[in-house]
Amino acid sequence: KEKGVELEIAPIAKDGFVFITHRDSPVDSLSVEQIQDIYSGKITNWKDAGGDDLTIKAYQRDYTDIQIFMEQSVMNGIEMIPHIGTTAIDDVFGLIEVTEEYENSPSGIGYAYRYFINNLYKNDEIKMLKIDGVEPSNENLISGKYPFSTNYYAVMRGDEPEGSPARRLRDFMLTPSGQDIVEMAGYCRVGDLNE
């Protein structure tokens, strides 16, 4: 901005920010408020969120883009209070493993991007929770029904010449064929596009 450079920013893919727990947990859905209460320390037992009488092990991430999304978009300004039973994990693989393995019970909860859960670390011992009864499906991400969706963007200089490789690649990614590649890579299309 200081140098007078304007950027063109276009969403080219979607992803969902998801919450995971052990597959044996009776909880299949949490409200946004319940998640905020769990991660602010107001709810510390699963029985207060529709589950069994178990102390919640609420895993957090180290300060990364995932943690920033959690603090800004999910907690929405509510302070995440570290308390007994809250553990910070430095990568998504570790978070998935501890959510699955904690005391071999359905007491852990963690969060990650759906892409990681579906494509990089499939695990039959965990499940993604619905939010307010809405699952993080492609359809719900595209429609905006799922509350925690995010975009991946193509960003280029506004003065990028017409026909340049960068502009052609961005334009291609927004065609149905480009969106097919987005989907094959494990992300969600930005929507229905016509050829």
C-alpha positions, 0 to 999 in steps of 0.5 A, spaced: 500 500 500 505 504 501 508 503 494 502 504 491 501 497 489 494 494 489 492 487 489 487 483 486 484 477 490 479 472 488 477 466 492 479 459 488 477 454 493 473 453 500 475 449 506 472 448 513 474 449 520 472 443 523 472 440 531 474 433 532 472 428 537 473 421 539 468 416 534 465 413 541 463 420 543 455 420 544 456 428 542 455 429 534 453 436 534 455 442 538 453 449 538 457 455 537 456 457 544 458 451 547 464 451 543 466 458 546 464 455 553 468 449 552 474 453 550 473 459 555 473 454 561 465 455 562 464 448 560 469 443 563 464 436 563 461 433 557 455 432 560 454 439 560 454 439 552 450 433 551 455 427 552 457 423 558 460 425 565 467 426 563 472 431 564 473 435 557 480 435 554 480 441 550 486 441 545 489 447 542 494 449 537 500 453 538 500 460 535 499 458 527 494 460 522 489 455 525 489 458 532 488 465 529 482 462 525 480 459 532 481 466 536 478 470 531 472 467 527 470 462 532 471 465 539 470 472 536 473 476 541 472 471 547 478 469 551 481 462 551 483 461 558 488 455 559 486 451 564 487 444 567 486 439 562 487 444 556 493 442 552 497 446 546 499 441 540 504 444 535 501 440 529 495 438 526 497 430 526 499 431 534 492 434 535 489 428 531 493 423 535 491 426 542 484 427 541 484 420 538 488 417 544 487 421 550 485 415 556 482 411 550 476 415 551 471 420 548 473 426 552 478 429 547 476 435 543 480 439 538 480 443 531 483 443 524 481 444 517 477 439 514 482 438 508 487 435 513 482 431 516 480 428 510 486 428 506 492 428 510 491 424 516 484 420 515 483 416 522 477 412 523 478 413 531 475 420 530 469 424 527 468 431 525 462 434 529 456 438 526 456 445 528 449 447 530 446 441 527 450 442 520 455 438 517 461 441 514 460 438 507 461 441 500 454 443 499 454 446 506 461 450 505 459 452 498 452 455 501 455 458 507 450 454 511 456 451 515 458 457 520 466 456 519 468 456 512 474 459 509 477 461 502 484 460 499 485 465 494 489 467 488 493 474 489 496 478 484 498 485 483 492 489 480 497 491 474 498 484 472 498 484 464 492 481 461 495 474 458 500 474 463 501 467 466 499 469 473 492 472 470 491 466 466 492 461 472 488 465 476 482 465 470 483 458 469 482 456 477 475 459 476 473 455 470 469 449 471 475 445 469 480 449 474 474 447 480 475 440 478 482 440 480 481 444 486 476 438 488 480 433 486 486 436 490 481 435 496 478 442 497 471 444 496 469 448 490 468 456 491 461 454 487 457 452 481 461 455 475 459 455 468 463 453 462 
